[in-house]
Amino acid sequence: MRDHTFRIALLLGASALPGAVHAEDAATGSEEAAQAAGEGEQIVVTATRTPLAIEDVPATVTVIDAEDIADDMVTDIKDLVRYEPGVSVRRAPARFGAALGTLGRARNEDFVIRGIGGNRVLIQVDGIRTPQGFTFGAQEAGRGGYTDVSLVKSVEILRGPASALYGSDGLAGAVSFTTSDPVDLIGTDSFGGFASASYSSADEEFSETVALAGQSGAFSAMLAYTRRDFHELENKATVGGLGEARTLPNPQDGESDAFLGKLVWEQGPHRLRLTGEYLDSALFTDVLTGQGPQFLFGPSPSWIVDDLTANDTTSRKRVSLDWTYSGGGAVDYAHVAAYYQDGKDVQFADEDRSPVGATPRPDRERLNTFENEVFGGVAEARKVFSTGAIGHVLAFGGDVSFTRQEGLRDGTEPPAGEVFPSRAFPATDFTLGGIFLADEIALFDNRLTIFPALRFDFYDLSPTDDPLLPSFTGSAQSGNRLSPKLGVTLKLAENTLLFANYAQGFRAPTPYQVNNFFENLAFGYTSLPNPDLGPETSESWEAGLRFSTDAVSLQVVGFSASYDDFISQQVVGGSFTPADPAQYQYVNFDAVEIDGVEAKASYRADNGLTANFAIAYADGDILSPGAAPQPLSTIDPLNLVAGIGYRHPQGRFGVELTAIHHARKELDETTGECTGDCYRPGAFTVLDATAFVAITDALKLRAGVFNLTDETYAYWQDVRGLSDTSTITSAFTRPGRNASVSINFSF
């Protein structure tokens, strides 16, 4: 039984709103607001770049800026949240096959926030949502490869439902990337930029970034480019060779190119900005773990895999045009944007086979694609006014996007009963849209602030008459949802803030969940569409205490969340025979309940000494019809981060030692995740050391040594589903002692 008293108490608050700012900053741009906030304060930037000092946010928000990314030697999104308890990224080793198994093929799959991940966490770049993840058959496309961290100036991680801010997909939280503008490179000068180069021994990655910006009159522009070349990620295993017994990483060669360009016109209160972004990555894998004799039926091999290789590519391109007004009159601030985005994941596998008997075993190829092509727009305005002694910042607006989502399954030698090319669902036109109204109500000389918000969202799925599915006609679906938020902050003293929030979230079903269609009658199973599939919903209660001064920051938070109508693929009929095939269908099956606590603290002395600490613990259950509650295994075990360092007051040099500790996952928290007992990595503590030195005002050198004690360890998220009888657990270990170095020249 959950604590209803705790829930009622938490109903007093809500999380940050779109457009929630202090009244005195509401009519200014983010640069001016940052200056007004004072030195050392972090600024939360929403999808429309509305600034709010993080100390005043009625929710749990983390801001990671470009300097943090550089100082921590971050190369990808898993590194990005390395020191962020309660947030993780799953990355299993690449041990997939051509037609069977997808383990590790998604690479950095997705963010997991407080135990909930996948498409249930919204990821966006400059207010534009990134493509969804997808898995079917031999394909698994993650979302971790759609953003290069070297081209962003800040990342905002919001815990808890975010649908009142961003609409669908913000079921569990939101991760918002904001890219740099020309002014970030040149400041008040007419020309500027930087060049950097780095190396990481963990995967032998070399990366180079160059960015240039200039300004002439009312116009400014910038161009930035990052190149990465890398290999497989190291682990602590020792077994080589071919086949499933191999635990050393499969050899990989990867590369990526990321471009960002902006052209800005700014005159008085008006700003017009054109943005172009392009990211393309390619990864070649020699899948040694899938080569050699293949034992599918009994002790004798079914065939021999002589060679298995994979070529996977991920690309995202985006063009956007936005206009911003910061002045006075009917509104104090307005923002309108239109954009086009295309995200595509392509996975190709080539398998050479030899027979072991009279049955021919032709070579196989698999080509699987997943693409999201999007047109969209967003508009927002806000107005500052007072009603007597009560101050208001009223924000209102909306957004809409039109997506063509489609996937393709192709290749040679399809499974018995199948034909290529085919699709797992028809190409679908997917519309998402919504309007919101939010207010920031300041009472009692800003000691009490209330943040109400309400958003109305709608969605529409319209499948096409797809010629690759001639025997199937997809079903259209539409729906809508109201998502409220209510937040409260109360200043108990000048530096002490009590905050609370209540928020609802939802996620519309995806095209492939509504109209999933697949038949393999020879093997006795089929997949059925579900035109009545409903959205997933969530409710979250959160309350915390925050204390902040120039030297000390403390925060303690308790939260409780419930998620209803989780979409799950279930067997709804049939007996797994050709005459009576099993029927798989996506249905609203599960509910989830999660409670937890988080705390963090930091200290920075005038002499440069720094210290920080953060800890997160959560517990959750899955509630399924007709079954006893099962633990939610996607929650990380208790984890904490503690660090101590020194940073020269003038920023000339600095050093930091950081410890990461993860407890062992309790056995009774893994029930139902595995056949038998699950493999649970032991508790571990890893030490990292980073340092920087500013050789000149323009030249900075950074270095880091990670896993200083050469610990053998693995993250729970990476091994989820692995049985404790597995003989390849060492394949899931993280790199041993490794180092990174970078050099940056700014002008």
Order of alpha helices (4+ residues) and beta strands (2+ residues): alpha-alpha-beta-beta-beta-alpha-alpha-beta-beta-beta-beta-beta-beta-beta-alpha-beta-alpha-beta-beta-beta-beta-beta-beta-beta-beta-beta-beta-beta-beta-beta-beta-alpha-beta-beta-beta-beta-beta-beta-beta-beta-beta-beta-beta-alpha-beta
